[in-house]
Every structure is written in C-alpha cells, then in structure tokens.
C-alpha cells in the first residue's frame, strides 16, 4: 500500500501531537497537578454540600401578614374575619354571628394564602395586575380609597411601573394584595438559581478558570527553560510560537476534561436536588453548559497570558497574581454593574457575559421573579433574603443585546484575546536565549 506523501502539514501535525502529548503526560505525572485540581474540587464541593443541605431541609413558610392569628380569642383567625368583614379585634364580632353562621377555619389556611399573581403583558410601562386570592382586600369594610392605596383608580390590584430611564420595574400593591405568598416555594427556587449562578460565576469561571491556569500554565515554558530541557523541543525545525501553542494545547487537554467532568457532576446533582415539578430540572442544563464553556474560554485566555508572563520573567507568577486580583475585582463589578465600560478591559467580564446570556435565555422571566421577591415587604424573611442573593448573582448581558448575540460576541472577543496573547507570548519566547 502506497504511503501518503510527507507534506509540511503532516509534519506540523506530528510535531503538534508530539509536544501536546508530551505536555499531557508530563502534567499527569506531576503531584502538583493533582494537588491543584484536587484543591479546586474540594473548594467548590464544600459549597455544593451546603446547597444539598439547604435543598434537603427546605424552608419554613411563615405568616407574613399575621392573619393566621386570633387576636381577639374568638376562635376565628384574623384573615377569616377580614374576609367576612367582621372586626378581628372584637370578640363579639365574628363570622359565627352571621346569618347563616360561618364555621371557624384552621389557622393554617391563612399561611401562604395570597400568592404572587403579577404578570407582565408587555403592552405598557404602567400596568395593573395582581389578584386578591384570599379576599381580605375585596371584603374590607372601609372606603374605596382604603382598597386603592396605590391610587390608580383600581381596587385590590398591583400597580407595575417601569422606569423609563433604566427599564426597571417597581411594584406597588394595594393593601392586603399578594401580602402572604408561599415563602418556602419562592425561597427554594430563588436559592437554587442563586446557587447555580453563584457557583458558575464564582466557583467555576473565577476560581477554577483562574486558579488552574495560574498554577498550571505559568510554568509551561519557563519550567523547561529553567531546567535546561527546552532545547530538546527546539532541536528539530519548529517555530517557538508553535511550541508555545502546543504546550498550551497540552495544558488544555488536562484542564478542559476536568471542567467538563465537574460541570456534569454538579449539573446532575443540582438537577435532581433543585425544586421541580418533575424528577429533574432539564432546563438548567443550558446554564451549566454555558458555565462550563465560559470556564473553558477563560482558562484558554488566562493560560496564554500566564504562560507569556512565565516566559517574560523567571518569577512570572509574581506578575500573574496582581492580574488575578484585578480579575477578582472585575468579577465583583460585573455583578453590580454588568454594563460598566471597565469590564471590557478584562477577561472575566466577557466570560461571565456568556453565563448571563444563558441565564437570560433559560430563565426569561427572571425580572418578574426578582420583582416579586424584592418589591413587597421588607419583613418577608427567606423570600427577601433569597431574592436579594439571586439579584446579586444575576445580571443582564452588558452589551445590551439578546442572550444569543451577547454570548456570540463574548466568545469572539475571548478568542481574539487568546490569539493576541498567543502572538505576544510567542514574540517574547522568540527573544529569549535558551540555555
């Protein structure tokens, strides 16, 4: 059988495969590699254990408005008296005296009895919505103005107003409307989504995506130069920029499967443990896929950068640590101000945009969900707390476009950053004398 001609392209392939495979074999046999990967896994697993405990324990619903109490000790909870128009503060005024008499209801009927009913119809920035599920607003024995405390001329509703400058919505409910929602259900859902986004952004993209290249990629070239073994790789006619790239590919061959494996594990655990009407939250897989992809992209760019810093100076990690601190700051900025211009000069700002884009696609009603949890009452306890946590981790893509377009833009920018750093690192490597 006639063999294929030995073209320049086949020669390049062999060189690439040889250096890449050597790098992977070299790093698989290093104890430091497994220490770095193990520490990263342990760090994020501790947070996962907390999440599992919270999901398994759940939250306890509370009586947000106090209408399960029997204030006048007449056997009727306050909510039932308000519903039938009797005085909850007078023992001789209760629904049992009506004609026909009304039997007392269990106090538990007035815990989580008036759930969230607000919806966006998208037709106006000034909307009336909501519904008084338990009737304590409709049946209130008072003037019409007491049933229309938001002054929109509609009794017992929720007024939604959109800020024309920033596009954010605010809610102003009438008294006793949506005042006692299901704390447990909301807190569980909000906590789950906050965990996915928080773990994805802080645990995967920041910790793993930055931590692994910091300790694994900085010495890709420098260690061989220091040990005096780099000349073996350069003994054959191969460009130094190629060596730089192939060493990076070997490093990615170690960390990328690591990210994929952990991402798959965490997606399965959170999918089964998270609140769902079925046995598994399949929709969340889209967010986890974006998280893993963003981590892979971040590790590529950081790997190019830290490897270049290692080539530049014997103690390149000293140069890398201030940059890592900068990226940590940019990560925090992206949570509060995702459209800040300074994020364009970072790596993590673009990587986190991929996660935000996926979250916007998978959870399209997030604005409404957050509005329900943050706009009604400061005393909602677990609802307020979980909603604020979710609000911190959730951000809309900073480029002001759709989720799909934003993710494509962010990916392209990260690839360009990686290519530029490759050429810079290769140029620095060319100027170094090999002992």
C-alpha positions in Angstrom: 0.0 0.0 0.0 1.4 3.3 -1.0 2.1 5.7 1.9 0.9 9.2 2.0 3.4 11.9 1.0 5.3 13.5 3.8 3.9 17.0 3.4 4.6 20.1 5.6 1.1 19.8 7.0 1.7 16.2 8.2 5.0 17.2 9.7 3.3 20.0 11.6 0.6 17.6 12.8 3.2 15.2 14.1 5.1 17.9 15.9 1.9 19.3 17.4 0.8 15.9 18.5 4.2 15.0 20.0 4.5 18.2 22.0 0.9 18.2 23.1 1.0 14.5 24.2 4.3 15.1 26.0 2.9 18.0 27.9 -0.2 16.0 28.9 2.0 13.0 30.0 4.3 15.4 31.9 1.4 17.1 33.8 -0.4 13.8 34.5 2.7 12.5 36.4 3.2 15.7 38.4 1.9 15.6 42.0 1.4 19.4 41.9 -1.1 19.0 39.0 -3.4 16.7 41.1 -3.0 18.9 44.1 -4.2 22.0 42.2 -7.1 20.1 40.6 -8.0 18.5 43.9 -7.9 21.7 45.9 -10.2 23.3 43.3 -12.6 20.4 43.5 -12.7 20.4 47.3 -13.3 24.2 47.5 -16.4 24.1 45.3 -17.6 20.8 46.7 -17.9 22.4 50.2 -20.4 24.9 48.7 -22.2 22.1 47.0 -22.6 20.3 50.3 -24.2 23.4 51.8 -26.6 23.6 48.8 -27.6 19.9 49.2 -28.3 20.5 52.9 -30.4 23.6 52.2 -32.4 21.8 49.4 -33.0 18.8 51.6 -34.0 20.8 54.7 -36.1 23.3 52.8 -37.6 26.5 54.2 -40.5 27.0 56.6 -43.4 29.2 55.4 -44.3 31.9 57.8 -47.4 34.1 58.2 -46.2 37.2 56.6 -49.2 39.3 57.3 -50.2 37.9 60.7 -53.7 37.0 59.6 -53.5 33.4 61.0 -53.5 34.9 64.5 -56.7 35.0 66.6 -56.2 38.5 68.1 -59.5 38.6 70.0 -59.6 35.0 71.0 -63.0 34.3 69.5 -61.8 31.2 67.6 -61.6 32.8 64.2 -58.3 33.7 62.6 -57.8 37.3 61.6 -57.8 36.5 57.9 -61.2 34.9 58.0 -62.7 37.8 59.9 -61.2 40.3 57.3 -62.7 38.1 54.5 -66.2 38.3 56.0 -66.0 41.9 57.2 -66.1 41.3 60.9 -63.9 43.1 63.4 -60.8 40.9 64.2 -60.2 43.0 67.4 -63.6 42.4 69.0 -64.6 39.1 70.5 -68.3 39.7 69.9 -67.8 40.3 66.2 -67.0 37.2 64.1 -68.4 35.2 61.2 -70.2 32.8 63.5 -72.7 35.6 64.2 -73.6 36.0 60.6 -76.8 34.5 59.0 -76.1 31.7 58.3 -73.2 31.3 60.7 -69.8 30.6 59.3 -67.7 27.9 61.0 -64.1 28.8 62.0 -61.3 27.8 59.6 -57.9 26.3 60.6 -55.3 29.0 61.2 -53.1 27.2 58.6 -55.4 28.3 55.9 -54.1 31.8 56.3 -50.4 31.0 55.8 -49.3 31.4 52.2 -52.9 32.1 51.2 -52.3 35.0 48.9 -49.6 34.1 46.4 -47.9 36.1 43.7 -50.2 36.9 40.8 -48.5 39.7 39.0 -47.7 39.3 35.3 -46.2 41.5 32.5 -48.4 41.8 29.5 -45.8 43.9 27.6 -48.2 46.5 26.4 -47.5 49.4 28.7 -45.0 50.7 31.2 -47.9 51.4 33.6 -49.8 48.1 34.3 -52.5 46.9 36.6 -52.2 43.3 37.6 -52.4 41.0 40.7 -55.3 39.3 42.4 -56.6 39.2 46.0 -56.7 35.5 46.4 -57.9 35.4 50.0 -60.4 38.3 49.7 -59.1 40.3 52.6 -58.9 43.4 50.3 -62.1 43.0 48.4 -64.1 42.3 51.6 -62.5 45.1 53.6 -65.2 47.1 55.4 -64.0 50.6 54.5 -63.9 53.3 51.9 -62.9 52.7 48.3 -59.7 54.6 48.9 -58.6 52.0 51.5 -58.9 49.4 48.8 -56.9 51.5 46.3 -53.8 52.5 48.3 -51.7 52.8 45.1 -54.1 55.4 43.7 -54.6 54.0 40.2 -58.4 54.0 40.5 -58.5 50.2 40.5 -59.3 48.4 43.8 -57.3 45.5 45.1 -54.6 45.3 42.4 -50.8 45.6 42.0 -49.5 48.6 40.1 -46.4 47.9 38.0 -44.4 51.0 36.8 -41.4 50.8 34.5 -38.7 53.4 34.9 -38.3 55.0 31.5 -34.6 55.7 32.1 -33.2 52.3 33.2 -36.1 50.0 32.2 -36.5 48.5 35.7 -39.9 47.7 37.1 -41.3 48.5 40.5 -44.4 47.1 42.2 -46.9 49.0 44.4 -49.7 46.6 45.6 -52.9 47.7 47.3 -53.2 46.8 50.9 -53.7 43.1 51.6 -52.9 42.1 48.0 -50.2 39.4 47.4 -49.2 40.1 51.0 -48.7 36.4 52.1 -47.0 34.4 49.3 -45.5 30.9 49.6 -42.3 31.6 51.4 -40.9 28.1 51.1 -41.5 27.7 47.4 -40.1 31.0 46.5 -37.1 30.8 48.7 -36.3 27.3 47.5 -36.5 28.3 43.8 -34.5 31.6 44.3 -31.9 29.8 46.4 -31.4 27.2 43.7 -31.0 29.7 40.9 -28.7 31.8 43.1 -26.6 28.7 43.7 -26.3 27.8 40.0 -25.3 31.4 39.0 -23.1 31.9 42.1 -21.3 28.6 41.7 -21.0 29.1 38.0 -19.5 32.6 38.2 -17.5 32.5 41.4 -16.8 28.8 41.6 -16.2 27.7 38.0 -15.3 30.8 35.9 -13.4 32.7 38.6 -11.9 30.0 40.9 -11.3 27.1 38.6 -10.9 29.2 35.4 -8.3 31.5 37.0 -6.8 29.2 39.7 -5.9 26.3 37.4 -4.0 28.4 34.8 -2.3 30.4 37.5 -0.6 27.3 38.8 -0.5 25.1 35.8 0.1 27.4 32.8 2.6 29.9 34.2 5.5 27.3 34.1 4.6 25.7 30.8 7.6 27.2 29.1 9.5 28.7 32.0 10.0 25.4 33.8 11.6 23.8 30.7 13.8 26.8 30.3 14.9 26.8 33.9 15.5 23.0 33.9 17.6 23.3 30.7 15.3 20.9 28.7 13.7 23.3 26.4 16.4 22.8 23.8 15.2 19.3 23.3 11.9 20.6 22.0 13.7 23.1 19.8 16.2 20.6 18.4 14.0 20.0 15.3 13.0 22.7 13.0 9.9 24.0 14.8 8.9 27.6 15.4 8.9 28.8 19.0 5.4 30.2 18.6 4.3 26.7 17.7 5.9 25.3 20.8 4.1 27.9 22.8 0.8 26.9 21.3 1.3 23.2 21.5 2.3 23.4 25.2 -1.0 25.4 25.8 -2.9 22.7 24.0 -1.4 20.1 26.3 -2.4 22.1 29.3 -5.9 22.4 27.9 -6.0 18.7 27.4 -5.7 18.3 31.2 -8.0 21.1 32.5 -10.8 21.1 29.9 -11.9 17.5 30.6 -11.6 18.4 34.3 -14.0 21.3 33.9 -16.4 19.2 31.8 -16.5 16.3 34.4 -17.1 18.6 37.4 -19.7 20.6 35.5 -21.6 17.5 34.5 -21.4 16.2 38.1 -22.7 19.5 39.5 -25.4 19.8 36.9 -26.7 16.3 37.7 -26.7 17.0 41.5 -28.5 20.3 41.2 -30.9 19.0 38.6 -32.1 16.2 41.0 -31.9 18.3 44.2 -33.4 21.5 42.8 -37.2 22.3 43.1 -39.1 20.9 40.1 -42.5 19.6 39.1 -40.7 16.6 37.5 -37.8 14.4 38.7 -35.1 16.6 37.0 -34.6 20.2 36.0 -33.6 19.7 32.4 -33.8 23.4 31.5 -30.9 24.2 33.9 -28.6 22.1 31.7 -28.4 25.0 29.3 -27.0 27.3 32.1 -24.5 24.6 33.2 -23.4 24.1 29.6 -22.7 27.9 29.3 -20.9 27.8 32.7 -18.5 25.1 31.5 -18.0 26.7 28.2 -17.2 30.1 29.8 -14.8 28.4 32.1 -13.0 26.7 29.2 -12.8 30.0 27.3 -11.5 31.9 30.4 -8.9 29.1 31.1 -7.7 29.4 27.5 -7.1 33.2 27.7 -5.6 33.0 31.2 -3.4 30.2 30.1 -2.0 32.2 27.2 -1.5 35.2 29.5 0.2 33.4 32.4 2.4 31.3 30.1 3.6 34.5 28.5 4.3 36.1 31.9 6.3 33.0 32.8 8.3 33.3 29.6 8.9 37.0 30.3 10.3 36.5 33.8 11.6 33.7 35.9 9.1 34.5 38.6 6.2 35.1 36.3 3.7 34.0 38.9 4.6 37.2 40.8 3.3 39.2 37.8 0.3 36.9 37.4 -1.0 37.4 41.0 -1.8 41.1 40.6 -3.6 40.4 37.4 -5.6 37.7 39.2 -6.6 40.2 41.9 -7.7 42.6 39.1 -9.9 39.9 37.6 -11.4 39.2 41.0 -12.3 42.9 41.3 -13.8 42.8 37.8 -15.9 39.8 38.7 -17.4 41.7 41.6 -18.0 44.7 39.3 -19.8 42.5 36.8 -22.3 41.5 39.5 -23.4 45.1 40.3 -22.7 46.9 37.1 -22.5 44.5 34.1 -22.6 47.3 31.6 -19.6 49.2 33.1 -17.0 50.1 30.4 -14.1 49.0 32.6 -15.2 45.4 32.2 -14.3 45.5 28.5 -10.6 45.5 29.6 -10.9 42.2 31.5 -11.2 38.6 30.6 -13.7 37.5 33.2 -16.1 40.3 32.2 -16.6 38.7 28.8 -16.6 35.1 30.2 -19.3 36.0 32.7 -21.4 37.5 29.9 -21.7 34.0 28.5 -23.2 32.8 31.7 -25.6 35.8 31.9 -26.7 35.3 28.4 -27.6 31.7 29.0 -29.4 32.6 32.2 -31.5 35.1 30.3 -32.4 32.5 27.7 -33.2 29.7 30.1 -35.0 31.9 32.7 -36.7 34.6 30.6 -39.0 35.7 33.4 -36.2 36.5 35.9 -37.0 40.2 36.1 -40.6 39.4 37.2 -39.4 36.7 39.6 -37.0 39.1 41.3 -39.6 41.8 41.4 -41.9 39.5 43.3 -39.3 38.8 45.9 -37.9 42.3 46.4 -40.7 44.8 46.0 -43.4 44.0 48.5 -42.3 43.8 52.2 -39.0 44.0 53.9 -40.2 41.6 56.5 -40.6 38.6 54.2 -37.6 36.9 55.7 -36.5 34.0 53.5 -38.2 35.4 50.4 -36.4 38.7 50.8 -33.1 37.2 51.6 -33.1 34.6 48.8 -34.3 37.2 46.2 -31.5 39.6 47.2 -28.9 36.8 46.8 -30.3 35.9 43.4 -30.4 39.6 42.4 -26.7 39.9 43.2 -25.6 37.0 41.0 -28.0 37.6 38.1 -27.1 40.3 35.6 -28.3 41.1 32.1 -25.5 40.9 29.4 -23.6 44.2 29.4 -23.7 44.7 25.6 -27.4 45.4 25.7 -28.3 42.7 23.2 -30.2 39.4 23.2 -28.8 36.4 25.0 -27.7 34.5 21.9 -26.0 37.5 20.3 -24.3 38.5 23.6 -22.9 35.1 24.0 -21.5 35.0 20.4 -19.9 38.5 20.9 -18.3 37.4 24.2 -17.0 34.2 22.7 -15.4 36.1 19.7 -13.8 38.6 22.0 -12.3 35.9 24.2 -10.9 34.1 21.1 -9.4 37.3 19.9 -7.8 37.9 23.3 -6.4 34.4 23.3 -5.0 34.9 19.8 -3.4 38.2 20.6 -1.8 36.8 23.8 -0.5 33.8 21.8 1.3 36.1 19.4 2.6 38.2 22.2 3.8 35.2 24.2 5.4 33.7 21.0 7.2 37.0 20.3 8.6 37.1 23.9 9.7 33.5 23.6 11.5 34.2 20.3 13.6 36.9 22.1 14.7 34.6 24.9 18.0 32.8 24.9 17.7 29.1 25.7 20.5 27.7 27.9 
